[in-house]
Amino acid sequence: MAFLESQISPRITAETDFEIVHPARLKLYAAGGQLEQVFGDTPPLHRVNLAHGVRSKSDFQTLIDAFYVCMFTPYVGLRVKNWQDYQATSTNSRVLQVTGTTYKLQRKHTFGGVSYYRDIKKPITGKVAVYNASNALLSSTPDYTDGTVVVATGTPAYWIGEFDLPMAFTDNSWKARLEVSTYNLHIVNDPIMLEEILL
């Protein structure tokens, strides 16, 4: 199966709220109500309801067309911009060596002196620059389909740029309906859910 390197309109996703889910957290309540937790070793999962971003018939038709393409062709998913978290900066990113001169772009999340590094899989074409620890720009060749970068010389420390999430439709059926109010507002009450996929 292939991944479609096309982005859902950022205008649609600008009106939505993304969820961040730990897909393998088990909560156990012991005697007295004490919470005990078991965390599986899985990456975070992002979800979004695109219905909240539909503001026109054109928006709605775009999502229907994307559904047909992702469900009935060899393409399993597409790019989605999360406006809450789409930028890598000198302080919130890292470049991790994979092998030789190949490195993985990562997003760094730090709180209380502890950091979690999330692999970025879909950087935006033409929006990736790699720097060393002295803030010097390095010559690099990013792979915009998998989030790796080959660095010609030098040791990279961080990157600056933008990225999307690889996502697929959560449900196997389309149930959403476009409604128009008396104020000519376009509304979709049924969810149009997408979730991040691992590539």
N, C-alpha and C positions, 0 to 999 in steps of 0.2 A: 504494500500500500504506500501511497505517496502523500506528501504534505503540500498543501496549496500555499505558496508564499505570497498570498494576497491578504490585505488587511481590511477588516470590517471598518466602515467609515468611523473615523475618530470622533465625528460629530455625534454619532449615536452613543458611543461608549462614554462620552463626556458627561452624559446625563445619568450614569448608572453608578451603583455601589458594588464594589467587589468584595467577596468574602474570602478570608484566608482560613483554610481548614487543615487540621492535623488528621489525616485519614486513618491513623492507627493508634489513637490514644484510647486507652481503656480506663474508665473511671469505676472504681469500686468503693462502695460505702460500707465501712466496717460498723461494728456495734457502737452505738452512741453517735452515729452520723459522721464519723471521721472519714474524710476523703483520702483514698489511696489511688495513685495513678501509675499506669504502666504505659510507657511510650514506645511504640514500635519504631524501627529505623526507616522511616519513609520521609521523602521530601514534602514540603507544604503543597497543598492543592488550592488553586484559586478557582472561584466560581463567580458567575455574574448572570444577572437577569437583564437581558437586553431590551425587554419590553418597555422598561421605564425610559429608554432613550429614544423610542420611536416618536417622532413629531410630525411625520408627513406620510402620505401614501407611498412616496418614493422610498423612504426609510423602511417601511414595512415590506415592500416588494423586494428590496435588497436582501433582507433577512430570509424571506421565503426562497429566493433564488439560491442563497448561500446554503440553505437547508437541503435543497435538491442536489446541489453539487456535492456536498459533504456526505450525503446519504446514498447517492446512486451513481457515483463515479469512483475511480480508484483513490480519490483524495479523502483523507481521514480527518483533516482539520485545517484551520486557517489562523491567521494572525489577528490578535486583539490587543488594542492599546488600553492599558490600565492607567488612567490619568492620575490615580493616587500614587503610583510608583512606576515610572517609566524612564527615569534619568539616572545615569551613572555619573558620579562626580569623583573628584580626587579624594574625598573623605569617606564615601560610601561604597567604594568598589575595590576589587582586588583582581590580580591576574595570577592564576595558579598554573605552574608548570605541569604539563601532561607528560610530555616526552620530548627530549631534544630542544628544538626551537618552537615547539607547539605549546600553546598556553590556553587555558580556559578562562573566559570572562565570567566574573562573579559579582554579585551584589552583596555588600556587607551590611548586616543589621547589627548594631551595637547598642547595648543597654547595660548599665551597671558594671561596665568594664568587661563584659562578656560579648563575644561576637559570634554570629551565625553567618555562614557564607552560602549563598544560594546561586546555583549555576544558572547562567543566562543562556537560553537556547536560541533566541530569535532577535539578535541586534538589528537595528535599522540600517539599511544600506547607506553608506556614505556618512554615517554618524558615529563612527568609532575611531578614537585616537588613543594610542597607548603611550604611557610615559614611564620613565624610570624613577627611582627614589629621589633623584635630584631635580625632578620636574622637567626633564628634557624629553622632547617628543622623539619617539623611536620609529624607525621604518618598519611597518608591519603590514601583513596581508590578512584581513579578517575573513572568516567564512561566515557569511550572514545567515546560513541555513542551520548551523549547529552551535554557534557561539564560541568557536575556537579562533585563535589568531596565531599566525606564524610570524615571529619576530626575527628580522634579519641579523641584527647585532644588538648587544646590550641585554640587560636584565630588566624586564618590565616589573613595575610595582602596582600600577593602577591604570584604569582606563576611564575615559570620558565619552559619553554618548547616550543614545536612547535605545530602548528595546521594547519588544512586544512579548505577549504570552502566546504559546501555541495552545489553541483550544479547539474543542469539538462540541457539537450539540449533545446535551446530556440525555435527552429523551429520543426514543425511536419514532415518535409520532409528533405531528404538528397540530396543535390545538388552538393557537392564538388567532384572534379575530380583531380587525381594525374597526374602531368605533369613532364616529365624529360627533362631537357635542354641538349644541346650539351656538357656541362661541367659535365654531370652526377649529376646535382643538382635536387633534388626532390622538387617540388613547388606545392602548392595548392592555386589557386587564389580565389576560392569561399570561403566565410566565413563558419566556423564551430563554431557556437556561443553557449556558455553555459552561464547560469545566476544562481545566488545564489537562493536557495529556503529556505523558512522558515519552520522549523520543530518544 
